Amino acid sequence: MVERKCIMAVGAHSADMEFSAGATLLKHALNGWEVHIVHLTLGEKGNHQLSPEEYGAQKRRESEAAAEILQAKPHFLPYKDGELTVSDEIACEIAKLIRKLQPQIVITHWRDSIHTDHTATYHLTRRAIFMAANPHFDIDNLPTARWIRFYYAENWEDHENFRPFVYVDISDVFEDWERAFKCFAIGRGEGGFPYWDWYQSQTRIRGIEIGVRYAQAFAVDDWRMRQKRDLL
Ligand SMILES: [Zn+2]
């Protein structure tokens, strides 16, 4: 029997995971993995011309279009942009998805961010992974999900103390990732911040660091860097 393989990315706002880990997710899809992108909020307060309702609807459409290119299934949780707090109620909703989907890998934000929603997402996702693994948390009678490996994606807003450890060569999916990226108006440079310039440059720099054209880099917790050897 072929083992079912599943990877899940949890972002604070629609576009966060597509920008920081989208190419890596697509690579997994092309290698037979089921891919899920969880959006805690739509990032609906990020446009000064449109109302949160209008921009939220637009972000949702953009995420769906990007997910199709990335061969991922999007999940939209009902929380509000700019108002995420670390609560067991939200962690439990993420844990519910983790137990339903049983991913082997979860990607989320790095801890030190200039955006409080991102920092909250880091804590919420870690808490959810803990709750999903412990049988004493009764979460809709769902089976526990254990031994999840988790990684932190490289996001321009989460760069303080971010130390890349695992690099994924994304050269062969770069163009598809760019198409997914540009499903978002902010990915096409509308709205002021040059997202594409930053992510394109950063993936090139990470590529140079490992001797390929483009790479996405991920941080891990310090304890996961331990290596057991008999000799150096
Ligand atoms: Zn964000």
Residues whose N, C-alpha, C, O or C-beta is under 5 A from the ligand:
A	BS01	ZN	A12 H13 D16
